[in-house]
Amino acid sequence: MVIQKDFFKDVYDVVRLIPKGRVTSYGAIANYLGDKRGARMVGYAMNAAHQQIPAVPAHRVLNRAGLLTGKHHFAHQNEMQELLESEGLVVNNEQLVDFNLYFWDPNQELNL
């Protein structure tokens, strides 16, 4: 599989726009970038996001059900949850409580 670095950069640019206290999904980012089936590629980008400068708030990207599926790619097991909670969000059983309330859709928020 060939991964285009421009796609990763585009993903990071979108993720950096997610406001504190809000979250989005892999699929919403893929859809915004014009690849409705690209959620998995967004996941690959997020897995590689931790060394980016400026920083990418990867903790704000969840799966479509609000699950913290990317938590294994953080420095320690609870870091993703702790970062979300530091922004006022509530996580229960590795799932964001009231996911739809905090969902940030780049297609709507970025006026596309």
N, C-alpha and C positions, 0 to 999 in steps of 0.2 A: 504494500500500500504506500502510495506517495502522499505525503502530507504537505500541503502548501503553507509555508510560513506566513504568507499574507493572510490566510484564513485565521490562523492563530492570532495574529496581530489585530485583525478585525474583531475577533471574539474579545480579546483583552480590552480593546477600546470601548466596546459596549459595556462590559462588566464594570469598568471604571466609572461609568455613568449611573450605575444603580445607587440611589440615595441610601444613606444609613437608615436602618430600620425597615428596609424593603428587600424583597427577594424576587428572583425570576427563575425560570427553568432552562434547562439545556435546549429543549425544543423551541422555546420562545426566542432564544438568541439565534438559533439556526434559522428559524422562520424569518426573523428580521434581516438576516444576512442573505436571504434568498434561497436557502436550502432547507425546505420543509422536512426533509428526511435526514438532516445533518446533526441531530442531537448527539449521536455517538461521537462525531468529530468534535463537537463543542466539549464533550466530556474529556476527550484526549487533550484538547487545549487546556482545559482547567487542571488536568493532572500535571501539566508542565508549567503552570502559572506561578508557582511559588518563588521562583528566582527572578521574576520580571521586575524591571525598574522603569517607571514608577510601579509601586505595588499594585497587584490585582486583588480586589476583595473577593476571592474565590468562595468564601463562606456564604456569600449571598446567592449562589447558584445551587439550586436544589433540583430534584427530579420533579416530574409533573404532578406528583401526589404530595409534594412538600417533604419528602424524605431526605435525610442527610446522607445520600449515597456516596458523596465524595469525601466523607470524613476520614477515610483510611489514608488519604494523601496529605494529611496535615502532620505537623511535627509530633503531636501526641493525640491520643484517641479522642479526647473530649474538646480539642481546640476549636473545631468548627462550631460546636454547640455553644461553647463559652463566648466566642466572638458574636454569635447571633444574640445571645442573652445580654451581652454588654451593650447591644443596640436596642434593648427593650423588648426583644421577641421572646416567646416562650416555646420551648422544645419539650416534647413528651414522647418517650419511647422512640427517639431518633426521628421524630416528625415534627415539623413546625405546626404549632397550634394556630388555627385561623389562617392557613396558608393563603386562601383567596383574598382575605382582607389586606394582606401585605404584598400581594403579587404585583410586580412591576412588569408591564408588557412593553418592551421597547417599540413595538409597532404603534402603540397608542401614545406612549409617553414621549417618543421622539418624533411624533407627527408624521409618520409615513403613510 
